[in-house]
Structures are given as C-alpha cells and as structure tokens.
Amino acid sequence: MGKTVLMLAGDFVEDYEVMVPYQALLSVGVKVDVVCPGKRKGEVIATAVHDFVGFQTYAETRGHNFVINKTFEDVKLEDYDGLYVCGGRAPEYIRLNKRVIEIVQSFFEKKLPVAAICHGIQVLTPANVLQGRTLTAYPAIGPDITVAGGIYKEVDADKAVVDDNLVTSPAWPGHPAILKEFYRILGITIA
C-alpha cells in the first residue's frame, strides 16, 4: 500500500522547498496533499525564491504559483503516514493557526515521520514538540529551537539531522539528504 504525506505550505513558501519535495515524493509513489490554512483545493499560493546575492541575509524574489491540491478544512489526520513542513515565509504565519499546531502535535504524539526544512521549523516550535530533540534549521531559527527546549545543531546547508521520527535540514541545498532520510523513516526503499 502506498504512503500518503500531508505537506504544510502557505503564501510565500520558499519555491524550491515546496516544489522539489512535492515532485520528489510523487516520483516514488507517495500521494502528497499540500494544504494551506484558509485555502481550498484548486486555489493558488505564491512562492518566493530565497538566495544569497551579496547581502548579510538572503534576498527574496517572487517565485511560481503553486496550486493547492487539498482543502485545509478537509484534512483527516488518520489518512496520513507522514508530515512535511515547507520553509520560506509561510511558516511565520501559518503557525498562528490553531489547527496547524494541532496537526503537528498529532504527528508527534503518534510518532509518525515528520520532515521540516529551513524556516519550516517555526511551525514546530510553538507546538511544544521539540523538548530534548536534536534538530537543525536555517541558522536564524536556532534560537527559536533552543527556547522551545530543543537542541540546535548547526550543519552545512546540504545536510540533514535525524532524531527518531524527525528529520530536518537548514535549507533547500539539503533536499537530497532530507528526502533520503524522510523516505527511510517512512519505510520507503528505493532499489
């Protein structure tokens, strides 16, 4: 039986951090429902491209449109084998949605696989699920992890950190690493 993953996104999600894992998961037979609070199936979210171009932090430009393929209010948690939390600017506001926090807490309570990349960890911190966990994120999110009781591990942008059912990566260069580990904890074997 195939796996089904719930993917949390929103307006100005980082373009690569929604597009790449969505397409990669589909390519190995995983069904992926991408949702955004307040959005219905068929509606569009805007993506943003984050890149380093000579400033002290990343610059942001407008990315593609991404079509939501599941209505947020129709999510039934028992339908999912794993959770993927995208990065970008979306996490800073979708984490204010009470149902988003309940979704995150449910996946952790059931010890189901959870992947979060870059700023996606901002969705985990207010859910009170990081106590004693070791994880990584975009460096600016490191203090948030510590305040939430987690252990921030600084790694290169192309790496991932695994702590039991949780896999994290600092940014989109880490897609090969985070996806490899997410497949593993989902029980997907690629031969």
Secondary structure, DSSP 8 states (H G I E B T S, - for coil): ---EEEEE--TTEEHHHHHHHHHHHHHTT-EEEEE-TT--TT-EEEEEEEE-SSSSS-EEEEEEEEE--S-GGG--GGG-SEEEE--BSHHHHHTTSHHHHHHHHHHHHTT--EEEEGGGHHHHGGGT--TT-EE---GGGHHHHHHTT-EE----TT--EEETTEEEESSGGGHHHHHHHHHHHHT----
